Amino acid sequence: MGTQFPGAGPKRKLVPKSILALALAGVVWVPLCPAQSPTPDWQAAAGGKMTFDVASVSQNRTAPSPRAWSSNFPLGPGDVYVPNGGLFRATNFPLVAYIDFAYKITENQEKFLRPQLPNWATTARFDIQARAQGNPTKDQMRLMMQSLLADRFKLSVHFEIRQVPVFVLLVDLPGKLGPLLQPHRDDSPCATTPWIPSPPPGGLPETIDTRFPATCGGILSMAPSAPGRVRAGARNVSMELIASSMTGGSSGLDRPVLDKTGLNGMFDIAIEFTPQIDGPSAPGANFQPDPTGPTFVEALKEQLGLKVEAQTGPVDVLVVDYVEEPSAN
């Protein structure tokens, strides 16, 4: 997370998705004139179809608990990754979370994915352990997971482009960014592992702007400056990832967010706000929102120099053609 903003949902820490939210079982939305989209560029760049050498899938029947979710690297759409010698290990996740990982699903896309799935795909939980040769990248692991889901869950999918209500993300004042949004410096330390290695002996000290996370490549939860607020940040991420991570949860944005800022390259970002407490991804019952903090939209303008406007626009939607519960190993 990569992941999304805490206010934009809960999958992913990085900040995990609200994978316990209820889905509308058995409902499939079929547009009248779907425009099937090509294979995403990242899949071609990662090498196309791949498979694990061995894999185990088992249903987890322990009492449901978000604290029981675990994986040996973050499963979000960002680049944060732990080199693992070809091992994939995840515990207590529902099928929807594995689909999200396999197809690099963003918050923009997941709101269209969940209603297509049967109830068990969002409530039953599965443990998956798999092994591949070498040291595959995170995107190559995604491709292997696609093959595993097709084999064990008979998952068949395709992408379609749909015109839907969206928010577009824009620069508020052309030519001016907010104080907590800046182009990423190529010469700054930028590890994509959750744990930052120490500088080599005798090397120069590495200075990192502490307004932003130390880890690069995904959106991470950060400690807020005051109780009753949430804070998130990222380094070396695209505006497309930033925009697509804003949908849902306590951000209050109930539509996909499309990047129309015109800002190219990679950016460092941080945002802090008082979350809404009435959404499915709201903080816990004991959370007391800070009434003096900005809303998400206010923080977007004041801290990042950005704004959102309601429009209609194209969203790449993952369409589920078929899925079934897996058999035992």
Rosetta blueprint (number, residue, H / E / L):
1 M L
2 G L
3 T L
4 Q L
5 F L
6 P H
7 G H
8 A H
9 G L
10 P L
11 K L
12 R L
13 K L
14 L L
15 V L
16 P L
17 K L
18 S L
19 I L
20 L L
21 A L
22 L L
23 A L
24 L L
25 A L
26 G L
27 V L
28 V L
29 W L
30 V L
31 P L
32 L L
33 C L
34 P L
35 A E
36 Q E
37 S L
38 P L
39 T L
40 P L
41 D H
42 W H
43 Q H
44 A H
45 A H
46 A H
47 G L
48 G L
49 K L
50 M L
51 T L
52 F L
53 D L
54 V E
55 A E
56 S E
57 V E
58 S E
59 Q E
60 N E
61 R L
62 T L
63 A L
64 P L
65 S L
66 P H
67 R H
68 A H
69 W L
70 S E
71 S E
72 N L
73 F L
74 P L
75 L L
76 G L
77 P L
78 G L
79 D L
80 V L
81 Y L
82 V L
83 P L
84 N L
85 G L
86 G L
87 L E
88 F E
89 R E
90 A E
91 T E
92 N E
93 F E
94 P E
95 L H
96 V H
97 A H
98 Y H
99 I H
100 D H
101 F H
102 A H
103 Y L
104 K L
105 I L
106 T L
107 E H
108 N H
109 Q H
110 E H
111 K H
112 F H
113 L H
114 R H
115 P H
116 Q H
117 L L
118 P L
119 N L
120 W H
121 A H
122 T H
123 T H
124 A L
125 R E
126 F E
127 D E
128 I E
129 Q E
130 A E
131 R E
132 A L
133 Q L
134 G L
135 N L
136 P L
137 T L
138 K H
139 D H
140 Q H
141 M H
142 R H
143 L H
144 M H
145 M H
146 Q H
147 S H
148 L H
149 L H
150 A H
151 D H
152 R H
153 F L
154 K L
155 L L
156 S E
157 V E
158 H E
159 F E
160 E E
161 I E
162 R E
163 Q E
164 V E
165 P E
166 V E
167 F E
168 V E
169 L E
170 L E
171 V E
172 D L
173 L E
174 P L
175 G L
176 K E
177 L L
178 G L
179 P L
180 L L
181 L E
182 Q E
183 P E
184 H L
185 R L
186 D L
187 D L
188 S L
189 P L
190 C L
191 A L
192 T L
193 T L
194 P L
195 W L
196 I L
197 P L
198 S L
199 P L
200 P L
201 P L
202 G L
203 G L
204 L L
205 P L
206 E L
207 T L
208 I L
209 D L
210 T L
211 R L
212 F L
213 P L
214 A L
215 T L
216 C L
217 G L
218 G L
219 I L
220 L E
221 S E
222 M E
223 A L
224 P L
225 S L
226 A L
227 P L
228 G L
229 R L
230 V E
231 R E
232 A E
233 G E
234 A E
235 R E
236 N E
237 V E
238 S E
239 M H
240 E H
241 L H
242 I H
243 A H
244 S H
245 S L
246 M L
247 T L
248 G L
249 G H
250 S H
251 S H
252 G L
253 L L
254 D L
255 R L
256 P L
257 V E
258 L E
259 D E
260 K L
261 T L
262 G L
263 L L
264 N L
265 G L
266 M E
267 F E
268 D E
269 I E
270 A E
271 I E
272 E E
273 F E
274 T L
275 P L
276 Q L
277 I L
278 D L
279 G L
280 P L
281 S L
282 A L
283 P L
284 G L
285 A L
286 N L
287 F L
288 Q L
289 P L
290 D L
291 P L
292 T L
293 G L
294 P L
295 T L
296 F H
297 V H
298 E H
299 A H
300 L H
301 K H
302 E H
303 Q H
304 L H
305 G L
306 L E
307 K E
308 V E
309 E E
310 A E
311 Q E
312 T E
313 G E
314 P E
315 V E
316 D E
317 V E
318 L E
319 V E
320 V E
321 D E
322 Y E
323 V L
324 E L
325 E L
326 P L
327 S L
328 A L
329 N L
